[in-house]
Amino acid sequence: MRASCLCFLLACLQLIFGCNAPRVEEITPRSDFSYPLPRPESKLAAKTWDGSPNLEPGLDPRNVLLFEDFEDDHYQQRWKTHWGRAVGAGTVADPAQYVFAGNRSAFVENKKGYHDAMGAGQYVPEIPIDDVAYFRLYLRLQDGFSTGTTNQVKLISMRGGVSLETTYGGAGTKSIGDKFSVDLCIDNSRSLHFYYYHPDQLGGWGDFAYCKYSLFRYAKISTGKWYCVELMLKNNIPGQKNGQLSAWLDGQLVGNVEKLRFRFIQESKIRRFAVYNYFGGDNTWQTSPKDQRIYVDNLVISRKPIGCLGEPLAPPRSSLTFSQKRFLPGLAQSERPD
C-alpha cells in the first residue's frame, strides 16, 4: 500500500514539473515590432552657447558665448542678464530692408525728448572673460535717423570690473582700477569713435579716440544701409599698460588704441555687453529729436575674432593706432550713469 502511494506521488510530480531538464526558450522579436530610434538631435554636439540654436555659418561654437538671429518670439529667455533685459523693444519682418538675414531683426527705439532707448539691453556671460572679447552685430539706422544736437550716441558697449555690480554707475568718476568700460559711439556727423573709462585718464570723464580709414578719412555710419560692426577689448596684464581696443567696420580695421591699462588686479574682468543707443548729454535739447529706431541682427559675442558673414577680419596693426583725446567737447555733467 505504501509503495503504491509513493508511485502515485512520483507520477503527479512528473506531470507538474515535467520529466526533462529545464529548458530556456530563445525569444525572437515579432516581425511587426518597432524598436525606438535615437532622436535626431541626440546625434548633434551639445549646444554650448547662449541664444539662437541655429549658429551662423562660419562661427566656431568653441569660441562663441552668444549668437542671436532674433528669429524666435522667445529669444530673450535664452539670454543671461543681471539688471535689465535682453536687447530689443521688439522684432520686425517688414519692411524687408530692415532685416539683414533670415526673417526678422530686432529694434531699439528712441522716443522724442528722451536720452534712453526702449529695448536697450545687455548680456552677461556665465563666466567673466579675463583676457579678450569680441562683440559683433549688424546694425542699420532707420532711414532719416538724426543725432540731433547730442554730443554722442552710444551704440554698443563692454563693461568690466571686480564684480558685476561695480560695472554699473560711476559716469564722470575716474576709475581707481575697480572698473572699466568702452563704448562704440557716433557723434553729430555720425563719425565712429571709442569712449572709454580707465584708471589712467586725466579727468573724471572718459577718453575718446576716433575711428578712421586713413589719417584724414573718418569712419562714418550712414542711414539706408546695413553695417557689420565689431568691437574688441583686450584686457591688460594686471598693472601693465598692454591693453587694447580695436574696431572694425564691414570687416576693415578702423580703430586701434594700444598701451592701455584697465586694471591693477586679476579679478577685474570683462563682465557684460550692452546695446544702448543712448543719446548723451545733460539737457533736453541733447535728447533724441524724434521717434526713431536702430535695427540689429546676427549679434555675436566671442572669445576670438568674428568677422563679417563669410569674411575674415583684418588683423590689428601697430601702425594703425590713433591718438587718444582726453575729453569730448560738450560732454554733459550727467552722462549715462552706467
Buried (B, 14 or more C-beta within 10 A) or exposed (E): EEEEEEEEEEEEEEEEEEEEEEEEEEEEEEEEEEEEEEEEEEEEEEEEBBBBEEBBEEBEEEBBBBBBBBBBEEBBEBBBBEEBEBBBBEBBEEEEEBBBBBEBBBBBBBEEEBBBBBBBBBBBBEEBBBEBBBBBBBBBBBEEBBBBBBBBBBBBBBBBBBEBEBBBEBBBEBBEBBBBBBBBBBBBEBBBBBBBBBBBBEEBBBBBBBBBBEEEEBBBBEEEEBBBBBBBBBBBEBEEEEBBBBBBBBBBBBBBBBBBBBBBEEEBBBBBBBBBBBBBBBEEEBBBBEEBBBBBBBBBBBBBBBBBBEEEBBEBEEEBBBEBBEBBEBBBEEBBEB
